[in-house]
Amino acid sequence: MKWKYGLFGMDKYDLGGGMNDMLLSFNTYSEAESYLNSKHNLKYDYWELVDFSTLDRHDINSENPMVSIQQTINKIEE
């Protein structure tokens, strides 16, 4: 199956060249929402959404990642 998006999480110490955590690959917001709702303790300082079709990277608001992910996907798919 071909995935449209990838979601990554990073902590402050990752910014110095450390590894990002690949959280999931998904095709729709509902897939991401379902996964994130089941993982109540995911806490990252920085979030990033990657559009695999273009490899464009999009910063996600760490204060409210669910809303930010949905808004970013809506913007990409316009």
Backbone bond lengths (Angstrom), bond angles and torsions (degrees), N, CA, C in turn:
res aa  C-N    CA-C-N  psi(-1)  N-CA   C-N-CA  omega(-1)  CA-C   N-CA-C  phi
1 M - - - 1.446 - - 1.530 109.30 -
2 K 1.291 115.93 138.77 1.458 121.01 178.66 1.533 109.52 -92.91
3 W 1.315 115.47 129.07 1.462 121.17 -178.58 1.519 109.67 -95.35
4 K 1.343 116.28 144.61 1.460 121.32 177.93 1.526 112.49 -87.19
5 Y 1.330 116.39 -38.18 1.458 121.07 -171.14 1.520 111.79 -132.76
6 G 1.318 114.46 156.03 1.451 121.99 171.47 1.512 108.59 -130.39
7 L 1.313 117.05 141.17 1.460 122.07 179.45 1.522 108.58 -116.02
8 F 1.316 115.29 128.47 1.457 122.23 -177.47 1.522 109.72 -121.39
9 G 1.332 115.73 148.25 1.453 122.16 174.54 1.517 109.70 -123.65
10 M 1.315 116.26 141.99 1.461 121.49 -179.33 1.522 109.81 -136.86
11 D 1.308 115.49 143.15 1.462 121.05 172.03 1.517 108.64 -99.80
12 K 1.319 116.55 166.59 1.469 121.12 -178.37 1.525 112.04 -53.89
13 Y 1.318 117.49 -40.90 1.461 119.89 -177.11 1.529 111.99 -69.96
14 D 1.343 118.54 -18.10 1.469 121.49 177.49 1.522 112.03 -70.56
15 L 1.320 117.54 -21.80 1.465 120.95 -174.52 1.524 112.67 -68.12
16 G 1.309 118.05 -18.47 1.455 121.46 178.99 1.514 113.59 -85.24
17 G 1.314 117.54 16.67 1.451 121.11 179.04 1.506 113.58 110.83
18 G 1.320 116.58 9.43 1.462 120.33 179.45 1.517 111.72 -76.83
19 M 1.290 115.58 -175.39 1.458 121.80 -177.96 1.529 111.22 -90.20
20 N 1.318 115.68 139.31 1.458 121.82 171.78 1.521 108.04 -84.80
21 D 1.317 117.01 153.50 1.458 121.26 175.67 1.522 108.59 -95.34
22 M 1.319 116.73 119.78 1.467 121.15 173.63 1.515 106.11 -80.66
23 L 1.319 116.48 112.10 1.454 120.48 -175.64 1.523 112.25 -82.90
24 L 1.318 116.58 -47.27 1.454 119.56 179.33 1.516 111.48 -167.85
25 S 1.312 114.68 160.10 1.461 123.46 170.40 1.524 105.43 -112.45
26 F 1.326 116.58 140.61 1.460 119.09 -176.31 1.519 110.40 -155.92
27 N 1.332 114.99 167.23 1.461 121.16 179.82 1.519 113.43 -111.58
28 T 1.322 117.47 -27.91 1.462 120.78 -177.43 1.529 110.09 -131.41
29 Y 1.316 114.68 158.39 1.457 119.44 178.35 1.527 110.57 -60.47
30 S 1.320 118.06 -38.02 1.471 120.05 -177.55 1.530 111.53 -62.29
31 E 1.326 117.95 -32.87 1.468 120.50 175.92 1.530 110.31 -65.55
32 A 1.325 116.45 -44.15 1.467 120.60 178.98 1.527 110.39 -65.89
33 E 1.320 116.65 -42.52 1.455 121.38 -179.39 1.530 110.99 -61.19
34 S 1.307 116.43 -44.57 1.460 120.85 179.89 1.532 111.07 -60.75
35 Y 1.319 116.37 -44.79 1.463 120.80 179.47 1.524 111.16 -64.11
36 L 1.325 117.06 -49.07 1.465 120.53 -176.42 1.524 111.95 -66.86
37 N 1.320 117.48 -34.00 1.469 119.96 177.19 1.520 111.77 -66.61
38 S 1.321 116.86 -27.53 1.461 119.59 178.96 1.529 112.46 -82.74
39 K 1.318 117.16 -12.22 1.469 122.59 -178.65 1.523 109.26 -114.48
40 H 1.315 116.28 76.05 1.467 120.87 -173.13 1.519 114.25 -67.44
41 N 1.304 118.23 -18.54 1.472 119.72 -174.11 1.527 112.98 -103.69
42 L 1.328 119.08 17.45 1.464 119.89 177.33 1.527 109.43 -74.81
43 K 1.295 116.19 114.97 1.464 121.80 179.04 1.521 108.87 -129.19
44 Y 1.289 116.54 115.71 1.466 122.23 176.75 1.515 109.13 -128.92
45 D 1.315 115.66 151.07 1.455 120.57 176.85 1.526 111.37 -76.56
46 Y 1.329 116.19 -32.62 1.459 121.91 -178.15 1.530 109.02 -136.96
47 W 1.318 116.10 140.92 1.452 122.67 177.48 1.526 107.51 -123.63
48 E 1.318 115.32 150.32 1.454 119.69 179.50 1.529 108.93 -144.67
49 L 1.314 115.68 135.40 1.452 122.49 175.26 1.522 107.54 -108.89
50 V 1.321 117.22 130.04 1.461 121.59 178.76 1.521 108.40 -112.71
51 D 1.331 115.26 127.50 1.463 122.43 173.71 1.522 106.29 -86.04
52 F 1.334 117.51 108.15 1.459 120.85 -174.14 1.528 113.12 -66.78
53 S 1.326 118.54 -22.14 1.462 119.74 -179.12 1.527 112.01 -72.27
54 T 1.330 116.38 -28.49 1.470 120.23 -179.06 1.530 112.88 -120.50
55 L 1.324 116.22 -11.39 1.469 124.47 -173.37 1.529 112.55 63.16
56 D 1.340 116.15 20.04 1.459 120.34 174.17 1.519 109.28 -71.31
57 R 1.337 115.31 139.26 1.458 122.05 179.17 1.519 108.97 -105.48
58 H 1.329 116.13 137.89 1.461 122.18 -178.39 1.523 108.86 -128.38
59 D 1.322 116.25 125.03 1.462 120.59 176.11 1.523 109.49 -70.73
60 I 1.317 115.49 140.67 1.465 122.83 179.78 1.519 107.79 -114.89
61 N 1.322 116.20 135.03 1.456 122.45 179.94 1.528 109.59 -64.04
62 S 1.328 116.99 117.11 1.466 120.53 -177.10 1.530 112.68 -73.27
63 E 1.315 117.85 -17.08 1.467 120.96 178.00 1.529 111.19 -71.83
64 N 1.332 116.00 -35.20 1.463 120.94 -178.91 1.527 108.93 -145.55
65 P 1.322 117.55 71.99 1.461 120.46 -173.02 1.524 114.51 -62.33
66 M 1.327 118.72 -34.28 1.466 120.51 -177.49 1.529 111.35 -61.57
67 V 1.316 116.80 -47.83 1.465 120.94 -179.89 1.525 109.73 -66.41
68 S 1.301 116.82 -42.83 1.453 121.13 -179.12 1.535 111.99 -63.74
69 I 1.331 117.07 -39.65 1.467 120.65 177.45 1.523 110.01 -62.69
70 Q 1.320 116.12 -45.74 1.463 119.93 -179.39 1.529 110.99 -63.00
71 Q 1.319 118.42 -44.51 1.461 121.70 179.51 1.523 111.11 -63.46
72 T 1.316 116.72 -40.11 1.474 121.05 -179.74 1.524 110.59 -65.77
73 I 1.324 117.38 -44.53 1.469 120.43 178.73 1.519 110.27 -63.23
74 N 1.326 117.65 -42.71 1.462 120.53 177.87 1.522 111.29 -59.21
75 K 1.326 116.60 -41.82 1.465 121.08 179.90 1.534 110.85 -65.78
76 I 1.325 117.27 -41.91 1.468 121.44 -179.90 1.525 110.22 -63.91
77 E 1.313 117.16 -40.12 1.460 120.89 -173.87 1.518 114.27 -85.37
78 E 1.315 117.98 1.05 1.483 120.63 177.33 1.500 110.79 -68.40
